[in-house]
Amino acid sequence: MVVFLFFTPIISVVFSIIASRKIDFSLTAMDSEIKKNEQAALQIKAYKYTFIPVPFISVFIDTSEHFEPMFYSEYKFSMSSQKETAIDLTLMPQICGMGHATLHNMYITDYLGIFKFKIKSAVITSRNIFIRPDIREIDDNKKLFANISSMMLDNDEDETTQSVLGGSSVPGYEYRDYIPGDSMKRINWKLSSKRRKLLVRKDEAASINIPAVYLDASETALSCSERDKLMYQEKVIECSLSLLLFCVNLGIECTYSYYYDGIFHEESVSTEEQIEKLSFQVCHSVFSDSAAGKLFSHKADNSKSKSINIIYTLNPAKVLNNPSAAIMRANGAVNLVVPQKIADTAKIRDCDIWAVSDEYSLVKYL
């Protein structure tokens, strides 16, 4: 009996040490791309390369703040004769962007539950899950667009001073359907609302004055939690896509500028299918401190015509301090759209700022 009590712990420890060197793990995301509030399926697999039974294995899994907090972060199981074991998990994505799940700290406990050994053969494994943003219909986009169109008319000394939104049809003029690329200033909004389609005067030639929408990937200077930062990023991403949808529904072509894989992209947008494609691209965006101003510098430096510029940003001061911003403001109307808490702290008085509330309403800050 004494011999049994002496050798049993030793055998338990030896077998556990041997088994800890013969186990490997994998983490698989069943869907690498999902929508918000749709369950994401994960699977942890353990592989045993020895005949020795494994009594207790524990693994830990962490997720980024994009997901609803998990009830459990530690999972325990055993492997006797089987060579492979799978554990299925589900995650609930709540914030768009590049989320991730990480498998780490794999341990084995001996048969008596006394000693615990780290499984050194196992490596930390992480999987990215791209969460698509919602493409919302935000009614307040009408106010934003009307404000910028009015600014364009007021700043143009060569154009008529008639209100962009309050114009009326003039007897003797003929009108045609709006063509993507026509200036917003040339639309007869009153007549268009009656006819339920956009109309411009026939004697007005098509111009290249189309809205330019920018998603600036500057990191916020506001001190806040990681989850709040992600929620602010989600606000500007979803609001910028919402404005694209607003323009498309009006039959207005616009440009969208953003960073994807560290490269500057500018695309013309005229269909909902293009917006869907962009929603996948921008969920890969990584917001960083070095991104301020780079996004729109190329176009600003090469722009020679009046333009409508809407910049969605988390760092308005850094954007406006960029030399390219001054060029953009000289060449047309510039409005910044930022989350409300950031707008509350922004000390900017010489540029129109629109604040986005938690309910996605837009309020102009004077």
Secondary structure by P-SEA (a helix, b strand, c coil): caaaaaaaaaaaaaaaaaaaacccccccccccccccccbbbbbbbbbbcccccccbbbbbbbbccccccccccccccccccccbbbbbbbbbbccccccccccccccccccccccccccccccbbbbbbbbbbbbccccaaaaaaaaaaaaaaaacccccccccccccccccbbbbcccccccccccaaaaaaaacccccccccccccccbbbbbccccccccccaaaaaaaaaaaaaaaaaaaaaaaaacccbbbbbbcccbbbbbbbccaaaaaaaaaaaccccccccccccccaaaaaacccbbbbbbbcccaaaaaacaaaaaaaaabbbbbbbcaaaaaacccccbbbbbbcccbbbbbcc
